[in-house]
């Protein structure tokens, strides 16, 4: 099952994306859907107004999640290209919801940064409130998977030892286009790819994750209660621009395509913010 949030008539609506149409679920966005105890059955049975698939305006998959938790250094090749040792525990940082954009929206390159980098990632969305979960509970709490690009201002990220300031610039993070439930995409394998203007920058298999989605959910639930609609970005593989020699960054007009086999694709154009 594929679930999404689309823009309709000046607002947003949660939908089930079927083969021929997007069917409304009776909620403003996916977070509202996931807060229902019976969300899986309700979403599967929904028969609200339908929208043609052509021309759907995808909003961020979840418009106002309680938490966006991101994982750094979670592919061995990326850890090596950044000159670091394999971590014993997940490296964590956060984003805020204003950083999120839809699957086909423009990525805003902030006027104050000259080093905006791409980071293709698998994202997961929580569907059940959990705390101190074991791995079976963590697995059951994953509502599904989506595509994310953790576009990063490297010049701001490395101003200090803390990364937040480089990771959450407004309107920089595509998320979508839909959530694919684990029965259709378990996300244990499959190609993850990022292209700039058709040139492949990143390509790996999800099997290369150091900490798996289930392990991350269990780990994070030891720190804080995970709530329906929370987003966890699982990290990026090698091939980022900052590690290239010389470094390469996103520029005005660059088309960024982020694809995960069996899950979906985000297609975004970079637009320089006016100072």
C-alpha positions in Angstrom: 0.0 0.0 0.0 1.2 3.5 -0.9 0.1 6.5 1.2 0.8 10.1 0.5 -0.1 13.7 1.3 -1.2 15.9 -1.6 -2.1 19.6 -2.1 -5.7 20.2 -3.1 -7.7 23.4 -3.2 -5.4 25.4 -1.0 -5.0 22.7 1.6 -3.7 19.1 1.9 -5.3 15.7 1.9 -4.0 12.3 2.8 -4.5 9.7 0.0 -3.9 6.1 -0.8 -2.1 5.9 -4.2 -3.7 3.1 -6.2 -2.8 2.0 -9.7 -5.4 4.3 -11.3 -6.1 7.1 -8.8 -5.3 8.7 -5.5 -8.1 8.1 -3.0 -8.7 10.4 -0.1 -8.5 8.9 3.4 -10.6 11.5 5.2 -7.6 13.3 6.9 -5.6 16.4 6.2 -2.3 14.6 6.1 -0.6 11.3 6.8 0.2 12.1 10.4 -3.5 12.4 11.2 -4.0 9.0 9.5 -1.2 7.3 11.4 -2.6 8.5 14.8 -5.6 6.2 14.3 -5.1 2.8 16.0 -6.6 1.0 13.0 -4.9 3.1 10.3 -3.8 0.2 8.2 -7.3 -1.2 7.8 -8.9 2.2 7.5 -6.5 3.3 4.8 -7.0 0.1 2.8 -10.8 0.4 3.0 -11.1 4.1 2.3 -13.3 5.1 -0.6 -13.2 8.9 -0.5 -12.9 11.3 -3.5 -10.4 10.2 -6.1 -7.8 12.2 -8.0 -6.1 11.3 -11.3 -2.4 10.4 -10.8 -1.2 12.7 -13.5 -0.4 16.0 -12.1 -0.7 15.2 -8.4 0.9 17.9 -6.3 2.7 16.0 -3.6 3.2 17.8 -0.3 5.9 16.6 2.1 4.9 13.1 3.1 4.3 14.2 6.6 3.7 18.0 6.9 4.3 18.5 10.6 5.9 15.5 12.2 6.6 15.7 15.9 10.2 14.6 15.3 12.6 14.3 12.4 15.7 12.3 13.5 18.6 11.8 11.2 21.4 9.3 11.3 24.9 10.2 10.1 27.8 7.8 9.1 25.6 4.8 8.5 27.2 3.4 5.3 30.7 2.1 5.4 31.8 3.7 2.1 30.5 7.2 3.3 32.3 6.8 6.6 35.5 6.0 4.9 35.3 8.9 2.3 34.7 11.3 5.2 37.9 10.0 6.9 36.2 8.5 10.0 36.2 5.2 11.9 33.1 3.0 12.0 30.9 4.2 14.9 30.0 1.9 17.8 26.6 3.7 18.1 24.4 5.7 15.7 25.4 9.3 15.1 22.3 11.4 15.5 21.1 14.9 14.7 17.7 16.5 14.1 15.8 18.5 11.5 12.7 20.7 11.8 9.6 20.4 9.7 10.1 23.6 7.8 13.1 22.0 6.1 10.8 19.5 4.4 9.5 19.9 0.8 7.4 17.7 -1.5 8.8 15.1 -3.9 8.8 17.4 -6.9 9.2 20.8 -5.2 12.2 23.1 -5.8 15.1 22.8 -3.4 16.0 26.2 -2.0 19.7 26.9 -2.0 20.1 29.5 0.8 21.7 32.8 -0.1 24.1 32.5 2.9 25.6 29.1 1.8 28.0 28.3 -1.0 28.4 24.6 -0.2 25.0 22.9 -0.5 25.5 19.1 -0.8 23.3 16.1 -1.7 22.7 13.1 0.5 20.3 10.4 -0.8 18.7 8.5 2.0 16.1 5.9 2.9 13.5 7.4 5.3 11.1 5.5 7.5 8.0 6.7 9.2 6.7 5.6 12.6 3.1 4.3 12.7 2.8 3.3 16.4 3.8 5.0 19.6 6.7 3.1 21.2 9.1 3.4 24.0 12.0 1.0 25.0 11.1 -1.3 22.1 12.7 -4.6 21.4 13.4 -5.5 17.7 10.1 -7.2 17.1 8.2 -4.2 18.5 10.4 -1.8 16.5 9.7 -3.7 13.3 6.0 -3.6 13.9 6.1 0.2 14.6 7.5 1.0 11.1 4.5 2.3 9.1 6.6 2.3 5.9 9.5 3.7 3.9 10.0 6.8 1.6 12.7 8.7 -0.3 14.6 11.6 1.3 17.5 13.8 0.4 19.3 15.4 3.3 20.6 18.4 1.4 23.2 19.9 3.6 25.0 23.3 3.9 28.5 22.0 4.5 30.0 25.5 5.2 27.4 25.9 8.0 27.5 22.3 9.2 31.2 22.5 10.1 31.2 25.9 11.8 31.0 23.9 15.0 31.2 20.3 16.2 27.3 20.2 16.2 25.7 19.7 12.8 22.2 21.1 13.3 22.8 24.5 11.7 23.9 22.9 8.4 21.1 20.3 8.3 17.8 22.1 8.7 17.8 25.1 6.3 14.2 25.8 5.2 12.8 24.1 2.1 15.9 21.9 1.5 14.8 18.3 2.2 12.6 16.4 -0.3 10.5 13.7 1.4 8.2 11.4 -0.5 6.6 11.0 -2.9 4.7 8.4 -0.9 5.1 6.0 2.0 5.3 2.3 1.0 4.2 -0.1 3.7 6.7 -2.9 4.7 4.7 -5.7 3.2 5.4 -4.2 -0.2 8.9 -2.9 0.4 10.7 -4.3 3.4 13.7 -2.0 2.6 16.3 -4.6 3.5 17.8 -4.4 0.0 17.4 -2.4 -3.2 19.3 0.2 -5.1 19.6 3.7 -3.7 20.7 6.3 -6.3 21.2 10.1 -6.6 21.7 11.8 -9.9 22.6 15.4 -10.8 21.3 16.4 -14.2 21.3 12.7 -15.2 24.9 12.0 -13.9 25.0 9.4 -11.2 26.6 10.7 -8.0 25.6 8.0 -5.5 24.7 4.4 -6.0 24.6 1.6 -3.4 22.4 -1.1 -2.0 20.3 -0.7 1.1 21.9 -3.9 2.4 25.0 -1.8 3.1 23.4 0.1 6.0 25.6 -0.2 9.2 22.6 0.1 11.5 19.3 -1.2 10.0 16.0 0.6 10.3 14.8 -1.9 12.9 17.9 -1.4 15.0 17.6 2.4 14.7 14.0 2.4 15.8 14.8 0.2 18.8 17.8 2.4 19.7 16.0 5.7 19.4 13.0 4.4 21.4 15.4 4.0 24.4 16.0 7.8 24.3 12.6 9.2 23.6 9.0 8.0 22.9 8.6 7.7 19.1 5.2 8.9 17.9 3.1 8.2 14.8 4.4 10.4 11.9 7.9 10.7 13.2 10.5 10.5 10.5 13.9 8.7 10.7 16.4 9.3 8.0 18.8 6.4 7.9 21.9 8.0 6.5 23.6 8.4 3.1 26.2 6.3 1.2 29.4 7.4 -0.4 29.5 9.9 -3.3 28.6 13.2 -1.6 30.0 16.3 -3.1 31.9 17.5 -0.1 34.2 14.5 -0.2 35.1 14.9 -3.9 38.4 16.4 -4.9 37.8 19.2 -5.6 34.5 19.4 -3.7 31.4 19.7 -5.8 28.2 21.4 -4.7 24.6 22.1 -5.9 24.1 25.1 -8.1 21.1 27.1 -9.3 19.1 25.0 -11.9 20.6 21.7 -11.0 18.1 18.8 -11.3 18.4 16.3 -8.4 16.8 12.9 -8.8 16.8 10.6 -5.7 15.6 7.1 -6.3 15.1 4.0 -4.2 14.3 0.7 -6.0 10.8 -0.5 -5.1 10.0 2.6 -3.1 9.9 5.7 -5.3 11.7 8.8 -6.7 12.0 12.5 -5.8 12.7 14.9 -8.6 13.7 18.4 -7.6 15.3 21.5 -9.2 17.6 23.7 -7.2 16.8 27.4 -7.0 19.1 29.9 -5.5 17.4 32.0 -2.8 17.4 35.7 -3.4 19.4 37.6 -0.8 
